[in-house]
């Protein structure tokens, strides 16, 4: 994993997101999804 992908994963993780990268027949697929922790709400 290159430095750019490393930083992208770290930054997205701080925002409750996860990046998945994989090869396809047509090229590369990049998906960004919310993690389970991103769905939590905070009570006061």
C-alpha positions in Angstrom: 0.0 0.0 0.0 1.4 3.4 -1.0 1.6 6.5 1.2 -1.5 8.0 -0.5 -3.7 5.0 0.2 -2.4 4.8 3.7 -3.3 8.5 4.4 -6.7 8.1 2.7 -7.6 5.1 4.9 -6.5 7.0 8.0 -8.4 10.2 7.2 -11.6 8.3 6.1 -11.3 6.2 9.3 -11.4 9.4 11.4 -14.7 10.2 9.7 -16.2 6.8 10.3 -15.7 5.6 6.8 -13.9 2.6 5.3 -12.3 2.3 1.8 -12.1 -0.9 -0.1 -10.0 -1.2 -3.2 -10.0 -4.2 -5.6 -9.2 -5.2 -9.2 -12.0 -5.8 -11.7 -12.0 -6.9 -15.4 -12.3 -3.2 -16.4 -9.8 -1.7 -14.0 -9.9 -0.8 -10.3 -13.0 -0.5 -8.1 -12.9 1.9 -5.1 -15.7 1.8 -2.6 -16.2 4.1 0.4 -18.7 2.9 3.1 -19.7 4.0 6.6 -18.5 1.7 9.4 -20.9 0.4 12.1 -19.4 3.0 14.5 -20.6 5.8 12.2 -24.2 4.9 12.9 -23.9 5.3 16.6 -25.6 8.4 18.1 -24.5 10.2 21.2 -26.9 11.0 24.1 -26.5 14.1 26.2 
